[in-house]
Amino acid sequence: MATFTIDLPEAPCPQAAYWLAADCPHCGAPLVLRQNRQTGARFTGCSAYPGCAFREPHAPPRADPEYRGRPSRPRAGDTGGPGPD
């Protein structure tokens, strides 16, 4: 008995994407954060791809070097003076 073999192309794996709170400047569709499978670089791209091919490198917001954490709030009953000795 003969065996018949068919080589099928691999189905593309869906790429995990994170929706961003911005719209594509070209078509108005939501932007998503994606990662290049070969280089691992992150980029911002249009969710309407391949209909819209807008993309740009992802630049995460940088921390403000002047920020030193949340300002402390005085506790109830704290007069702001020196503590107990």
C-alpha positions as CSV (number, residue, x, y, z in Angstrom):
1,M,0.0,0.0,0.0
2,A,1.4,3.4,-0.9
3,T,1.6,6.3,1.5
4,F,0.5,9.8,0.4
5,T,2.1,12.7,2.2
6,I,1.2,16.4,1.9
7,D,3.5,19.1,3.2
8,L,1.3,21.9,4.5
9,P,2.7,25.3,5.4
10,E,2.8,26.1,9.1
11,A,-0.1,28.2,10.3
12,P,1.2,31.5,11.6
13,C,1.1,31.8,15.4
14,P,-1.0,34.7,16.6
15,Q,1.3,37.4,18.0
16,A,0.5,38.6,21.4
17,A,-0.3,42.3,21.3
18,Y,-1.1,44.8,24.0
19,W,-3.5,47.6,23.1
20,L,-2.3,51.1,23.7
21,A,-4.3,54.1,24.6
22,A,-3.6,55.8,21.2
23,D,-5.0,55.7,17.7
24,C,-3.1,55.2,14.4
25,P,-2.2,58.6,12.9
26,H,-2.8,57.1,9.4
27,C,-6.1,55.3,9.7
28,G,-7.5,55.9,13.2
29,A,-7.4,52.2,14.3
30,P,-6.1,51.5,17.8
31,L,-2.3,51.1,18.2
32,V,-0.8,47.9,19.7
33,L,2.5,47.0,21.2
34,R,4.2,44.2,19.4
35,Q,7.6,42.4,19.5
36,N,9.8,41.4,16.6
37,R,10.1,37.6,16.6
38,Q,13.7,37.7,15.2
39,T,15.3,40.6,17.1
40,G,13.0,40.8,20.2
41,A,12.7,44.6,19.7
42,R,9.4,46.1,20.7
43,F,7.5,48.4,18.4
44,T,4.2,50.2,18.1
45,G,2.1,49.1,15.2
46,C,-1.4,49.6,13.8
47,S,-4.0,47.0,14.7
48,A,-5.4,47.2,11.2
49,Y,-2.2,45.6,9.7
50,P,-1.9,44.5,6.9
51,G,-4.5,47.1,5.7
52,C,-2.4,49.8,7.4
53,A,1.3,49.3,7.8
54,F,2.0,52.1,10.3
55,R,4.8,51.2,12.7
56,E,7.3,53.0,14.9
57,P,9.9,52.0,17.5
58,H,8.4,51.7,20.9
59,A,9.8,54.2,23.3
60,P,8.6,53.6,26.9
61,P,8.2,56.7,29.0
62,R,11.3,57.7,30.9
63,A,11.3,58.3,34.6
64,D,11.7,61.8,35.7
65,P,15.1,62.1,37.4
66,E,13.7,64.8,39.8
67,Y,10.9,62.4,41.0
68,R,11.7,61.1,44.5
69,G,8.6,59.1,45.1
70,R,5.3,60.2,46.6
71,P,5.5,63.1,49.0
72,S,4.9,62.0,52.5
73,R,1.6,63.1,54.1
74,P,1.5,64.2,57.7
75,R,-0.3,61.6,59.9
76,A,-3.3,62.5,62.0
77,G,-2.1,64.4,65.1
78,D,1.3,65.1,63.6
79,T,2.3,68.7,64.3
80,G,5.4,68.5,62.1
81,G,7.7,69.2,65.1
82,P,10.5,67.0,66.4
83,G,9.5,63.5,67.5
84,P,9.5,62.2,71.1
85,D,13.0,61.8,72.6
